[in-house]
Amino acid sequence: MNHLAVIGHPIQHSLSPVMHMAALKDKELSDVYDYQAIHVQPTLLPEFIETLNQKHISGFNVTLPHKTTIIKYLDTLDSTAHDIAAVNTVVNKNSELLGYNTDVQGFIDSLDDNNFTYKNKRALVLGAGGSAQAVVYGLLKAGTNIEIFNRTRFKAETLKNRFDALGSITVQRNLKTNDSDLIINTTSVGLNDIDSPLPADLISEQHEVVDIIYNPFTTPLLKEAQKKHCRYINGLDMLISQGAQAFKLFTGIEPNKVIMKEALLSYFKNHSS
Ligand code: NDP
C-alpha cells in the first residue's frame, strides 16, 4: 500500500482526505493508495521527512504552516512553487522529493470551470496573505489587472513589489470606490459567518464575485453578491481543482472532479449543525 497524506498544524479539519479517498475509490485505486491527514508540528517536520520511506508515503499535500518551510527539504521545485516560494504538493519519487504548487492553477481552473472571465479584466483582490500570493500570481500571469487591498498596507505593498514585473498591479489605500470587474476575497474575513471584507455599497450587479472561503458555504460577502444578483462562487472549486492536480501528480491518473465535489457536498450535508 502506498500512503498519501496532507500534513499541517492544525490538520483535523482538513477536507483533503474526504475528496482524495472518494477519487481513489472512483478510480479503483483504493487497494493501492490511501490518504490520511497527519498532524505535523513545525519542530517535527524534519523527522516527518526523514521517515517518509519507512512509512511508505509516496506523496503528500502541505498546508499551513509548512508551505514555505518544507522547501529546504525538497530536491526540485516546479516553476510556480519556485516563483511564489510555496509548496502544497510533494511527490516522493524513489526518495527524490519533488515540490509543486497546485494552488495557483487550482484557483484559475475554478474560474474557468465556472465561466468567469478574467483576461484583460480588472480584479480587486482583498487580502495579502498566503492564498493571495497564489491568486495574484495566477491572475497576473493570465493578464488580469490587479488592485489589492489589505488591512495591513505594507503587506499589500510587499506583494505588489514581489510580482510587479508580471503585469499591472496597484495597491488601494482604502475601500471607498470599486471600479473592478471581479471581486476576490482571499482574507479570512467571513469565516465567522458575520463579517464581510467589503462594504455592501461597493458591490453591484456587474461584478463577478469570488470568495475563496468554502466554510461557511455562502459567506456574508457572497450573500451580498446574491442579493445584488451578481455571479459568484465560493472556494470549494479551488479546493477541488488544486486537489485534482495533486492527485494526478501522485497517481498519474486524472481524477473525476465531479466525484470529489459530491463527496465534499455530502460531507458538508452530514456535518452541518
Ligand atoms: P493568511 O493568514 O495568510 O492571510 C489572512 C489574510 O486575511 C491577510 O490578508 C489578513 O490581513 C486578512 N485578515 C485577517 N483577519 C482580518 C480582519 N479582521 N480584517 C481584515 N483583514 C483580515 O491566510 P490564507 O491566505 O492562507 O487564507 C485566507 C483564507 O483563504 C482562509 O479563510 C482560508 O480558509 C481560505 N483558503 C481557501 C483555499 C481554497 O482552496 N479554497 C486555499 C487557501 C486558503 P493582515 O495582513 O492585515 O493580517
Residues whose N, C-alpha, C, O or C-beta is under 5 A from the ligand:
A	BS01	NDP	G127 A128 G129 G130 S131 A132 N150 R151 T152 K155 T186 T187 S188 V189 I212 I213 G235 L236 M238 L239
